[in-house]
Amino acid sequence: MKLFLVLFSIFAFSVAWATEVDLAKSQFEWLGTKITGKHNGMLSLKSGTVELEKGKLKGAEFIMDMNSITNLDQTGEWHDKFLAHMKSADFFDVQKFPEAKLVVTKIVGDKVNADLTIKGKTNPVTFQVVQKNNEYSGVLKFDRTKFDMIYGSGNFFKNLGDKMIHDEVVVTFKVVTK
């Protein structure tokens, strides 16, 4: 029996294998900024897998549930209006595109290259990831205008004044595998 466990351990860490993500323990917090402040909230994973080789991250795929987007900094009527606007065609158009996808394409050290798909458009993103046991954390930044979210962008509209919304969206994540 001991020989079997030793051989299994050697085999498990020498080949690539995929493991599911613990959806309840994983967290994705988004942050959007504008001239006059910021908004932040959470987003839930619909599914996720992480591919490991020799105990190190080799690849991953995540499907985000865009209907799960929340807003943490507002309450009442403004909260509801803000979320309705975020879910509209001006931003994520969740009725037409209920999911977003992130597929890791290459990892060198702690630098990750991935393809991010939002609103049916795919663009490359690069970010760093820190692995601690079965937890992976980092910060992913993307330009929302590359995904047809130009509402309030100073690069597309002039004279917005304090209504201008910055193009960069920041997602701080913690992914926990089972």
C-alpha positions as CSV (number, residue, x, y, z in Angstrom):
1,M,0.0,0.0,0.0
2,K,2.8,2.4,0.8
3,L,4.4,1.7,-2.5
4,F,1.1,2.5,-4.3
5,L,0.9,5.9,-2.4
6,V,4.4,6.8,-3.3
7,L,3.9,5.9,-6.9
8,F,0.6,7.8,-7.0
9,S,2.2,10.9,-5.5
10,I,5.1,10.8,-8.0
11,F,2.6,10.4,-10.9
12,A,0.2,13.1,-9.7
13,F,2.9,15.7,-9.6
14,S,4.6,14.8,-12.8
15,V,1.7,15.0,-15.2
16,A,-0.8,17.8,-15.9
17,W,-4.2,17.5,-14.4
18,A,-7.3,19.7,-14.1
19,T,-9.1,20.5,-10.9
20,E,-12.4,22.3,-10.4
21,V,-12.6,25.7,-8.7
22,D,-14.5,26.1,-5.4
23,L,-17.1,28.6,-6.6
24,A,-18.2,29.5,-3.0
25,K,-14.7,30.3,-1.8
26,S,-13.5,32.1,-4.9
27,Q,-14.0,35.9,-5.1
28,F,-13.9,38.4,-7.9
29,E,-14.2,42.1,-7.0
30,W,-14.4,44.7,-9.7
31,L,-13.5,48.4,-9.5
32,G,-14.4,51.1,-11.9
33,T,-13.4,54.7,-11.5
34,K,-14.5,58.1,-12.9
35,I,-13.5,61.7,-12.5
36,T,-15.7,62.1,-9.4
37,G,-15.1,58.8,-7.6
38,K,-15.4,55.1,-8.0
39,H,-17.8,52.1,-7.8
40,N,-17.0,48.5,-6.8
41,G,-18.8,45.2,-6.5
42,M,-18.5,41.5,-6.8
43,L,-18.9,39.0,-9.7
44,S,-19.5,35.3,-9.3
45,L,-18.0,32.4,-11.2
46,K,-20.4,30.1,-13.1
47,S,-17.6,27.5,-13.5
48,G,-13.9,27.2,-13.5
49,T,-11.1,24.7,-13.9
50,V,-7.4,25.0,-13.1
51,E,-4.8,22.9,-14.8
52,L,-1.7,22.0,-12.8
53,E,1.6,20.4,-13.7
54,K,4.0,19.3,-11.0
55,G,1.9,21.3,-8.6
56,K,2.2,24.6,-10.5
57,L,-0.4,26.5,-12.5
58,K,-0.3,25.5,-16.2
59,G,-3.6,26.7,-17.5
60,A,-7.1,27.7,-16.5
61,E,-10.6,28.6,-17.8
62,F,-13.2,30.6,-16.0
63,I,-16.8,31.4,-16.9
64,M,-18.3,34.5,-15.2
65,D,-22.0,34.9,-14.5
66,M,-22.5,38.5,-15.7
67,N,-26.0,38.5,-14.1
68,S,-24.4,38.1,-10.7
69,I,-22.7,41.5,-10.8
70,T,-23.3,43.5,-7.6
71,N,-22.5,47.0,-6.4
72,L,-21.1,47.4,-2.9
73,D,-20.9,51.2,-2.6
74,Q,-24.5,52.3,-3.1
75,T,-27.9,51.5,-1.6
76,G,-31.6,52.1,-2.5
77,E,-32.7,53.7,-5.7
78,W,-29.2,54.7,-6.9
79,H,-28.0,51.1,-6.3
80,D,-30.8,49.6,-8.4
81,K,-30.3,52.2,-11.2
82,F,-26.6,51.7,-11.3
83,L,-26.9,47.9,-11.6
84,A,-29.5,48.2,-14.3
85,H,-27.2,50.5,-16.2
86,M,-24.2,48.1,-15.8
87,K,-26.3,45.2,-17.1
88,S,-27.6,47.3,-20.1
89,A,-26.1,47.5,-23.6
90,D,-24.1,50.6,-22.5
91,F,-21.9,48.2,-20.5
92,F,-22.1,44.4,-20.2
93,D,-25.4,43.8,-22.1
94,V,-26.2,40.7,-19.9
95,Q,-29.4,40.0,-21.6
96,K,-27.5,39.2,-24.8
97,F,-24.2,38.2,-23.2
98,P,-24.9,36.5,-19.8
99,E,-21.4,35.1,-19.6
100,A,-17.8,36.3,-19.8
101,K,-14.8,34.0,-20.2
102,L,-11.1,34.0,-19.3
103,V,-8.8,31.4,-20.8
104,V,-5.2,31.2,-19.7
105,T,-3.0,30.7,-22.7
106,K,0.5,30.9,-21.3
107,I,2.3,31.2,-18.0
108,V,5.9,32.1,-17.4
109,G,6.8,32.3,-13.7
110,D,4.0,34.4,-12.2
111,K,3.2,36.2,-15.4
112,V,-0.1,35.0,-17.0
113,N,-1.2,35.6,-20.6
114,A,-4.9,35.0,-21.1
115,D,-7.8,35.7,-23.5
116,L,-10.7,37.6,-22.0
117,T,-14.1,37.5,-23.8
118,I,-16.8,40.0,-22.9
119,K,-19.8,40.8,-25.1
120,G,-18.6,38.3,-27.7
121,K,-15.3,40.1,-28.1
122,T,-12.0,38.5,-27.2
123,N,-8.8,40.5,-26.3
124,P,-5.5,39.4,-24.7
125,V,-4.8,40.4,-21.1
126,T,-1.7,40.0,-19.0
127,F,-1.5,39.9,-15.2
128,Q,0.5,38.3,-12.4
129,V,-0.7,35.5,-10.1
130,V,0.4,34.5,-6.7
131,Q,0.0,30.8,-5.8
132,K,-0.3,29.7,-2.2
133,N,-1.3,26.1,-1.8
134,N,-4.7,25.8,-3.6
135,E,-5.3,29.5,-3.8
136,Y,-4.4,31.8,-6.7
137,S,-4.7,35.6,-6.3
138,G,-3.9,38.6,-8.4
139,V,-5.2,41.7,-10.1
140,L,-6.4,41.8,-13.7
141,K,-6.9,45.1,-15.5
142,F,-8.7,45.6,-18.8
143,D,-9.7,48.4,-21.1
144,R,-13.5,48.2,-21.2
145,T,-13.6,50.1,-24.6
146,K,-12.0,47.1,-26.3
147,F,-15.2,45.2,-25.4
148,D,-17.6,47.8,-26.9
149,M,-18.2,49.6,-23.6
150,I,-17.6,53.2,-24.7
151,Y,-20.3,54.9,-22.6
152,G,-18.7,57.9,-20.8
153,S,-15.3,57.3,-22.2
154,G,-13.2,60.4,-22.8
155,N,-11.5,58.7,-25.7
156,F,-14.8,58.5,-27.6
157,F,-16.8,61.5,-26.3
158,K,-15.7,65.1,-25.7
159,N,-16.8,67.6,-23.1
160,L,-17.9,65.0,-20.6
161,G,-16.5,67.1,-17.7
162,D,-17.0,65.3,-14.4
163,K,-19.2,62.7,-16.1
164,M,-16.2,61.0,-17.7
165,I,-15.6,57.3,-16.7
166,H,-12.1,55.9,-16.9
167,D,-11.6,53.1,-19.4
168,E,-9.6,50.8,-17.1
169,V,-11.5,48.2,-15.0
170,V,-9.7,46.5,-12.2
171,V,-10.6,43.0,-11.1
172,T,-9.0,41.7,-7.9
173,F,-9.4,37.9,-7.6
174,K,-8.9,35.0,-5.4
175,V,-9.5,31.6,-6.9
176,V,-9.6,28.5,-4.6
177,T,-9.5,25.0,-6.1
178,K,-11.2,22.0,-4.5
